[in-house]
Amino acid sequence: MGALAAIRTVRTGRKVRLGRRAGLAGAVAALAAPLVVVAGGTPAQAASCNLSTGPYQSQVEKFLGRPVDGRQSLADCQAIRAFQAKHGITPTVGYAGPLTWRTMSTMLAQRAAGNNPNKAGTCPVNRGRIACVDLTRQLSWIQDGRTLKYGPVPVRTGKDGTETRTGLKKIYYRNINHWSTIYKVWMPYSQFFDGGQAFHSTNKSMWNPPGSGGCVNMRPADAKAYWNLLKNGEDVFVYGRKPGT
């Protein structure tokens, strides 16, 4: 064998050995790669979800119709995160924390009210037509005596520090397309009942925390119905305490 041939043989053998090493490394990487995929998801999905088990994990799983095992999975996280995104709950990372569960608890209380929101008789039944606002359940309805006229419907009331004030009020000013000089927003179907606090429509979710600046936010259709059913001088009764305030 000549010197040139020997050099070629050495180089060729080295390439073979390097190729085998590269192939082995690739095989190891391929075996390891699926380990970062959780519950059928992708690494990107896993990275964008908080996979920690939250303090209200079981309750949140039950509310969302997920398998209740009290342990966070990627599928759990994605379902929680979708709920949070829908209602503007931040951080939107799919963690079953206190704010998420508080929102769900409020929804459960609203559902339980059914068609008899004044079962306890807290809102006066001796004043004729009256708009009732229950801060605890974030519910409102219109009744005439004991007869339910509209609702109950979910509402979004004042946050901590700007709570909707409680007590018996009267509607004193109405403006179908009011402009707020304080918040620089339109307030359609505004009906004021207490020092700048009013019923009015908003496009935000009724379960969007932390809450309003004191007004009783309503869905557009509900605010329009209130506009048609109420007038200046009508009674409004606000009671209870909003969760988190």
Residue frames relative to the residue before (quaternion, step in Angstrom):
aa qw qx qy qz dx dy dz
M 1.0000 0.0000 0.0000 0.0000 0.00 0.00 0.00
G 0.3832 -0.7328 0.5154 0.2245 3.60 -0.85 0.97
A 0.6896 -0.4852 0.3364 0.4193 3.54 -1.28 0.27
L 0.6516 0.5237 -0.3164 0.4484 3.59 0.99 -0.87
A 0.6561 0.5121 -0.3088 0.4604 3.56 0.99 -0.89
A 0.6336 0.5412 -0.3300 0.4435 3.56 1.03 -0.79
I 0.6461 0.5172 -0.3178 0.4627 3.54 1.01 -0.88
R 0.6436 0.5237 -0.3247 0.4540 3.60 0.98 -0.87
T 0.6491 0.5249 -0.3211 0.4473 3.56 0.99 -0.87
V 0.6488 0.5157 -0.3188 0.4599 3.57 0.95 -0.88
R 0.6654 0.5043 -0.3024 0.4598 3.58 0.94 -0.94
T 0.6547 0.5189 -0.3118 0.4526 3.56 0.95 -0.89
G 0.6589 0.5097 -0.3044 0.4619 3.54 0.95 -0.89
R 0.6366 0.5282 -0.3257 0.4579 3.57 1.05 -0.76
K 0.6353 0.5274 -0.3237 0.4620 3.56 1.03 -0.85
V 0.6359 0.5280 -0.3308 0.4555 3.59 0.98 -0.82
R 0.6753 0.4964 -0.3004 0.4554 3.55 0.92 -0.97
L 0.6473 0.5104 -0.3129 0.4718 3.59 1.02 -0.84
G 0.6369 0.5365 -0.3220 0.4503 3.56 1.01 -0.83
R 0.6532 0.5091 -0.3157 0.4631 3.55 1.02 -0.85
R 0.6426 0.5206 -0.3265 0.4576 3.55 1.01 -0.82
A 0.6471 0.5184 -0.3124 0.4636 3.62 0.97 -0.87
G 0.6526 0.5166 -0.3115 0.4585 3.56 0.99 -0.86
L 0.6486 0.5172 -0.3124 0.4628 3.55 1.02 -0.83
A 0.6455 0.5168 -0.3136 0.4667 3.57 1.01 -0.87
G 0.6497 0.5213 -0.3149 0.4549 3.58 0.98 -0.83
A 0.6433 0.5264 -0.3180 0.4560 3.55 1.02 -0.85
V 0.6432 0.5180 -0.3185 0.4654 3.57 0.99 -0.85
A 0.6510 0.5152 -0.3088 0.4641 3.58 0.97 -0.91
A 0.6465 0.5255 -0.3171 0.4532 3.58 0.96 -0.84
L 0.6615 0.4933 -0.3091 0.4728 3.57 1.02 -0.79
A 0.6919 0.4885 -0.2803 0.4517 3.56 1.01 -0.78
A 0.5738 0.6568 -0.3739 0.3154 3.62 1.03 -0.77
P 0.6813 0.4955 -0.3336 0.4231 3.66 0.76 -0.85
L 0.5578 0.6383 -0.3915 0.3580 3.59 1.16 -0.44
V 0.6650 0.4930 -0.3148 0.4643 3.61 1.15 -0.44
V 0.5928 0.5433 -0.3737 0.4623 3.59 1.23 -0.09
V 0.1560 -0.8138 0.5575 0.0502 3.56 -0.66 1.11
A 0.8653 -0.0609 0.0184 0.4972 3.54 -0.88 1.02
G 0.7534 -0.4249 0.2223 0.4499 3.55 0.86 0.97
G 0.5583 0.6134 -0.3969 0.3931 3.58 1.22 0.03
T 0.5135 -0.6093 0.4932 0.3491 3.55 -1.28 -0.22
P 0.6640 -0.4968 0.3542 0.4322 3.59 -1.18 0.36
A 0.6373 0.5331 -0.3345 0.4447 3.60 1.00 -0.78
Q 0.6485 0.5125 -0.3165 0.4654 3.56 1.00 -0.84
A 0.6548 0.5156 -0.3130 0.4554 3.56 0.94 -0.89
A 0.6646 0.5220 -0.3076 0.4373 3.57 0.95 -0.84
S 0.7108 0.4558 -0.2648 0.4657 3.60 1.07 -0.66
C 0.6685 0.4558 -0.2886 0.5120 3.59 1.29 -0.04
N 0.3688 -0.6727 0.5861 0.2608 3.54 -1.19 0.61
L 0.1843 -0.8308 0.5206 0.0689 3.56 -0.33 1.25
S 0.4283 0.6824 -0.4769 0.3515 3.59 1.24 0.37
T 0.4636 -0.6577 0.5166 0.2925 3.56 -1.10 0.71
G 0.3162 -0.7836 0.5116 0.1559 3.57 -0.70 1.11
P 0.6544 -0.5383 0.3629 0.3878 3.60 -1.24 0.33
Y 0.7462 0.3170 -0.1980 0.5509 3.60 1.22 -0.38
Q 0.1518 0.8542 -0.4861 0.1049 3.55 1.20 0.61
S 0.7111 0.4635 -0.2790 0.4491 3.59 0.70 -1.05
Q 0.6580 0.5146 -0.3145 0.4509 3.58 0.94 -0.89
V 0.6688 0.4947 -0.2953 0.4699 3.57 0.97 -0.88
E 0.6189 0.5356 -0.3435 0.4605 3.59 1.00 -0.78
K 0.6643 0.5028 -0.3053 0.4611 3.59 0.89 -0.91
F 0.6452 0.5291 -0.3229 0.4467 3.60 0.92 -0.89
L 0.7437 0.4150 -0.2157 0.4776 3.57 0.93 -0.91
G 0.4946 -0.6747 0.4259 0.3447 3.60 1.25 -0.02
R 0.4122 0.6953 -0.4734 0.3501 3.55 1.20 0.57
P 0.6112 -0.4992 0.4299 0.4387 3.62 -1.22 0.28
V 0.2892 -0.7861 0.5259 0.1478 3.57 -0.70 1.07
D 0.1946 0.7813 -0.5709 0.1604 3.56 -0.32 1.27
G 0.4714 -0.7147 0.4156 0.3069 3.58 1.30 0.02
R 0.6579 0.4569 -0.3131 0.5102 3.57 1.24 0.36
Q 0.4450 -0.7129 0.4820 0.2476 3.55 -0.83 0.99
S 0.0513 -0.7557 0.6527 0.0198 3.55 -1.04 0.90
L 0.6624 -0.4802 0.3641 0.4451 3.56 -1.22 0.18
A 0.6432 0.5195 -0.3253 0.4590 3.59 1.00 -0.81
D 0.6124 0.5276 -0.3419 0.4793 3.60 1.05 -0.75
C 0.6722 0.5203 -0.2949 0.4363 3.54 0.84 -1.06
Q 0.6692 0.5006 -0.3063 0.4559 3.58 0.91 -0.87
A 0.6459 0.5088 -0.3191 0.4712 3.61 1.04 -0.74
I 0.6528 0.5017 -0.3058 0.4781 3.57 0.99 -0.85
R 0.6628 0.5157 -0.3058 0.4485 3.55 0.93 -0.91
A 0.6259 0.5281 -0.3376 0.4641 3.61 1.03 -0.73
F 0.6328 0.5173 -0.3199 0.4791 3.58 1.03 -0.80
Q 0.6620 0.5096 -0.3017 0.4594 3.58 0.91 -0.91
A 0.6628 0.5068 -0.3072 0.4577 3.57 0.93 -0.90
K 0.6338 0.5538 -0.3278 0.4292 3.59 0.99 -0.81
H 0.7990 0.2975 -0.1296 0.5062 3.57 0.99 -0.86
G 0.5320 -0.6793 0.3861 0.3262 3.59 1.23 0.30
I 0.3578 0.7238 -0.5064 0.3029 3.57 1.07 0.71
T 0.0568 -0.8127 0.5799 -0.0040 3.57 -0.70 1.07
P 0.5257 -0.1877 -0.8296 -0.0146 1.52 -2.15 1.29
T 0.4066 -0.7240 0.5135 0.2164 3.56 -1.00 0.89
V 0.2981 0.7842 -0.4789 0.2584 3.55 0.45 1.26
G 0.5700 -0.6467 0.3689 0.3476 3.59 1.24 0.19
Y 0.4655 0.6755 -0.4453 0.3588 3.59 1.20 0.44
A 0.3768 -0.7449 0.5116 0.2035 3.59 -0.85 1.00
G 0.1471 0.8322 -0.5100 0.1602 3.54 0.51 1.26
P 0.7747 -0.3911 0.2396 0.4352 3.59 -1.31 0.03
L 0.6740 0.5034 -0.3180 0.4372 3.62 0.87 -0.86
T 0.6424 0.5152 -0.3222 0.4669 3.58 0.98 -0.82
W 0.6908 0.4634 -0.2892 0.4738 3.59 0.87 -0.90
R 0.6036 0.5498 -0.3617 0.4501 3.62 1.05 -0.69
T 0.6457 0.5157 -0.3160 0.4661 3.58 0.99 -0.83
M 0.6669 0.4916 -0.2958 0.4755 3.56 0.94 -0.89
S 0.6292 0.5386 -0.3331 0.4506 3.61 1.01 -0.79
T 0.6313 0.5238 -0.3261 0.4699 3.57 1.03 -0.79
M 0.6393 0.5207 -0.3234 0.4644 3.56 0.98 -0.83
L 0.6490 0.5164 -0.3184 0.4591 3.60 0.96 -0.83
A 0.6478 0.5105 -0.3151 0.4695 3.59 1.01 -0.80
Q 0.6360 0.5232 -0.3238 0.4658 3.58 1.05 -0.74
R 0.6506 0.5082 -0.3180 0.4662 3.57 0.96 -0.84
A 0.6553 0.5348 -0.3106 0.4337 3.57 0.99 -0.84
A 0.5721 0.6102 -0.3787 0.3962 3.60 1.16 -0.52
G 0.1596 -0.8294 0.5192 0.1304 3.55 1.13 -0.65
N 0.7370 -0.3725 0.2994 0.4780 3.56 -0.94 -0.91
N 0.6713 0.4369 -0.2999 0.5182 3.57 1.25 0.38
P 0.0017 -0.8619 0.5070 -0.0040 3.60 0.66 1.08
N 0.7287 0.3983 -0.2337 0.5058 3.59 1.16 -0.54
K 0.1378 0.8338 -0.5203 0.1227 3.56 1.09 0.71
A 0.6978 0.4642 -0.2704 0.4737 3.59 1.01 -0.80
G 0.4242 -0.7389 0.4361 0.2896 3.59 1.26 -0.20
T 0.3324 0.7744 -0.4851 0.2334 3.60 1.18 0.42
C 0.6893 0.4146 -0.2775 0.5253 3.60 0.98 -0.75
P 0.5385 -0.6754 0.3916 0.3171 3.64 -0.70 1.07
V 0.2099 -0.7821 0.5785 0.0981 3.54 -1.00 0.91
N 0.6462 0.5383 -0.3073 0.4453 3.61 1.28 0.07
R 0.6234 0.5536 -0.3356 0.4384 3.58 1.21 0.40
G 0.5608 -0.5917 0.3992 0.4196 3.58 1.20 0.28
R 0.8112 -0.2025 0.1586 0.5251 3.57 -1.02 -0.77
I 0.1114 0.7896 -0.5885 0.1336 3.55 -0.85 1.03
A 0.3112 -0.7181 0.5908 0.1961 3.56 -1.10 0.75
C 0.1769 -0.8015 0.5681 0.0601 3.58 -0.67 1.14
V 0.0678 -0.7767 0.6257 0.0252 3.57 -1.07 0.82
D 0.1146 -0.7822 0.6118 0.0265 3.57 -0.57 1.21
L 0.3029 -0.7893 0.5090 0.1619 3.58 -0.30 1.26
T 0.6186 0.5784 -0.3486 0.4016 3.60 0.99 -0.78
R 0.7751 0.2965 -0.1564 0.5356 3.55 0.91 -0.93
Q 0.3460 -0.7494 0.4915 0.2776 3.60 1.29 -0.07
L 0.4567 0.6561 -0.4435 0.4053 3.52 0.92 1.08
S 0.0245 -0.7694 0.6364 0.0493 3.55 -1.24 0.50
W 0.0480 0.7728 -0.6319 0.0334 3.52 -1.24 0.54
I 0.3292 -0.6959 0.5950 0.2310 3.54 -1.35 0.24
Q 0.0069 -0.7948 0.6064 -0.0210 3.54 -0.88 0.97
D 0.1983 -0.7268 0.6413 0.1453 3.53 -1.30 0.40
G 0.7676 -0.0786 -0.0101 0.6360 3.53 -0.07 1.31
R 0.7719 -0.2782 0.2340 0.5216 3.55 -0.69 -1.09
T 0.5652 0.6138 -0.3732 0.4055 3.57 1.30 0.01
L 0.3456 -0.7344 0.5493 0.1986 3.55 -0.78 1.04
K 0.2041 -0.8092 0.5451 0.0804 3.56 -0.72 1.11
Y 0.7946 -0.0763 0.0665 0.5987 3.59 1.06 -0.69
G 0.7497 0.3733 -0.2949 0.4601 3.53 -1.07 0.85
P 0.5333 0.0556 -0.7548 -0.3779 1.44 -2.38 -0.81
V 0.1758 -0.7751 0.6005 0.0881 3.55 -1.21 0.62
P 0.5232 -0.6274 0.4634 0.3433 3.59 -1.11 0.59
V 0.0785 -0.7811 0.6184 0.0368 3.55 -1.10 0.73
R 0.3006 -0.7196 0.5982 0.1842 3.53 -1.35 0.30
T 0.0855 -0.8442 0.5292 0.0005 3.55 -0.24 1.29
G 0.7974 -0.3767 0.2203 0.4167 3.54 -1.38 0.01
K 0.4509 -0.6890 0.5123 0.2442 3.53 -1.08 0.84
D 0.7123 -0.4115 0.3413 0.4548 3.56 -1.36 0.04
G 0.7652 0.3035 -0.2491 0.5103 3.57 -0.67 1.11
T 0.7715 0.1305 -0.0993 0.6147 3.58 1.22 -0.49
E 0.0747 0.8524 -0.5121 0.0750 3.54 0.92 0.96
T 0.4988 -0.5856 0.5378 0.3450 3.54 -1.24 0.48
R 0.3983 -0.7574 0.4682 0.2199 3.57 -0.63 1.13
T 0.4030 -0.7352 0.5034 0.2092 3.55 -1.00 0.88
G 0.5398 0.6284 -0.4709 0.3033 3.53 -1.36 0.28
L 0.6137 -0.5354 0.4362 0.3827 3.52 -1.39 -0.04
K 0.0345 -0.8086 0.5856 -0.0454 3.60 -0.71 1.12
K 0.2307 -0.7308 0.6094 0.2035 3.51 -1.38 -0.11
I 0.4866 -0.6283 0.5137 0.3233 3.56 -1.09 0.69
Y 0.0814 -0.8383 0.5390 -0.0070 3.57 -0.69 1.12
Y 0.7990 0.0837 -0.0537 0.5931 3.61 1.21 -0.27
R 0.0714 -0.7942 0.6034 0.0094 3.55 -1.00 0.92
N 0.0523 0.7723 -0.6307 0.0546 3.54 -1.06 0.82
I 0.3939 -0.7743 0.4454 0.2166 3.56 -0.45 1.21
N 0.7963 0.0982 -0.0644 0.5933 3.60 1.16 -0.44
H 0.0271 0.8533 -0.5159 0.0708 3.53 0.64 1.22
W 0.2433 -0.7422 0.6077 0.1440 3.56 -1.14 0.78
S 0.3077 -0.7579 0.5470 0.1779 3.59 -0.71 1.06
T 0.2934 -0.7626 0.5536 0.1609 3.56 -0.66 1.11
I 0.6128 0.5450 -0.3455 0.4562 3.59 1.26 -0.30
Y 0.8113 0.2638 -0.1067 0.5106 3.57 0.77 -1.09
K 0.3544 -0.7738 0.4613 0.2507 3.57 1.33 -0.09
V 0.5576 0.5529 -0.4146 0.4598 3.56 0.89 0.99
W 0.5044 -0.6067 0.5120 0.3395 3.54 -1.28 0.38
M 0.1368 -0.7772 0.6119 0.0526 3.56 -1.11 0.79
P 0.1309 -0.8361 0.5276 0.0738 3.61 0.32 1.19
Y 0.8454 0.1456 -0.1465 0.4927 3.54 -1.21 0.74
S 0.2033 0.8127 -0.5199 0.1671 3.57 0.99 0.82
Q 0.0203 0.7539 -0.6559 0.0322 3.53 -1.04 0.94
F 0.1954 -0.8246 0.5259 0.0729 3.56 -0.22 1.32
F 0.0612 -0.8248 0.5621 -0.0053 3.54 -0.96 0.94
D 0.8204 0.0680 -0.0379 0.5665 3.63 1.18 -0.21
G 0.8392 -0.2914 0.1698 0.4266 3.56 -0.38 1.28
G 0.7967 -0.2744 0.1365 0.5210 3.58 0.79 0.96
Q 0.6084 0.5189 -0.3634 0.4779 3.59 1.25 -0.10
A 0.0125 0.8304 -0.5475 0.1024 3.52 -0.82 1.07
F 0.4677 -0.5470 0.5861 0.3723 3.48 -1.41 0.15
H 0.2690 0.7507 -0.5914 0.1198 3.60 -1.02 0.69
S 0.5463 -0.6389 0.4364 0.3208 3.55 -1.20 0.47
T 0.0256 -0.7583 0.6508 0.0294 3.51 -1.33 0.45
N 0.4396 -0.6905 0.5051 0.2735 3.55 -1.21 0.46
K 0.4870 0.6494 -0.4457 0.3775 3.58 1.25 0.05
S 0.5958 -0.5279 0.4512 0.4034 3.54 -1.28 0.34
M 0.5157 -0.6414 0.4709 0.3177 3.57 -1.06 0.70
W 0.7151 0.4110 -0.2425 0.5107 3.56 1.25 -0.34
N 0.3907 0.7214 -0.4748 0.3188 3.55 1.24 0.50
P 0.2371 -0.7862 0.5510 0.1487 3.61 -0.54 1.10
P 0.5913 -0.1020 -0.7808 -0.1741 1.49 -2.38 0.75
G 0.7240 -0.3878 0.2589 0.5084 3.63 1.15 -0.36
S 0.6812 -0.5018 0.3636 0.3897 3.54 -1.35 -0.13
G 0.6181 -0.5269 0.4298 0.3944 3.52 -1.37 -0.14
G 0.7705 -0.2814 0.1563 0.5502 3.58 1.27 0.27
C 0.6049 0.5626 -0.3515 0.4404 3.56 1.20 -0.50
V 0.4319 -0.6352 0.5640 0.3031 3.52 -1.37 0.23
N 0.2029 -0.7973 0.5618 0.0861 3.57 -0.21 1.31
M 0.0543 -0.7962 0.6026 0.0016 3.54 -1.07 0.79
R 0.5601 -0.5419 0.4844 0.3975 3.54 -1.28 0.30
P 0.6589 -0.5569 0.3225 0.3895 3.61 -1.03 0.72
A 0.6788 0.4907 -0.3112 0.4490 3.61 0.83 -0.89
D 0.6629 0.4968 -0.3067 0.4688 3.58 1.02 -0.77
A 0.6425 0.5181 -0.3253 0.4615 3.59 0.97 -0.83
K 0.6412 0.5153 -0.3182 0.4712 3.59 1.04 -0.77
A 0.6404 0.5172 -0.3245 0.4659 3.59 1.00 -0.80
Y 0.6347 0.5126 -0.3253 0.4781 3.60 1.00 -0.80
W 0.6207 0.5506 -0.3345 0.4468 3.58 1.00 -0.82
N 0.7082 0.4614 -0.2547 0.4698 3.58 0.95 -0.89
L 0.7239 0.4557 -0.2442 0.4568 3.60 1.09 -0.63
L 0.7533 0.3611 -0.1933 0.5146 3.59 1.15 -0.56
K 0.0908 -0.7730 0.6241 0.0688 3.56 -1.33 0.25
N 0.7018 -0.4261 0.3337 0.4632 3.58 -1.27 0.11
G 0.7638 0.3429 -0.2753 0.4724 3.54 -1.01 0.89
E 0.5324 0.6211 -0.4178 0.3953 3.61 1.22 -0.25
D 0.5023 -0.6699 0.4715 0.2770 3.56 -1.15 0.73
V 0.0762 -0.7403 0.6663 0.0470 3.51 -1.29 0.65
F 0.0692 -0.7973 0.5992 0.0213 3.57 -0.85 0.95
V 0.0900 -0.7965 0.5979 -0.0064 3.54 -0.70 1.21
Y 0.1124 0.8031 -0.5762 0.1025 3.58 -0.79 0.99
G 0.6618 0.5125 -0.3783 0.3953 3.54 -1.34 0.19
R 0.3326 -0.7136 0.5751 0.2223 3.54 -1.33 -0.31
K 0.4312 -0.7127 0.4913 0.2544 3.54 -0.74 1.06
P 0.5138 -0.6340 0.4729 0.3321 3.61 -0.92 0.83
G 0.7780 0.3164 -0.2433 0.4852 3.56 -0.89 0.94
T 0.6778 0.4482 -0.3016 0.4987 3.60 1.27 0.00
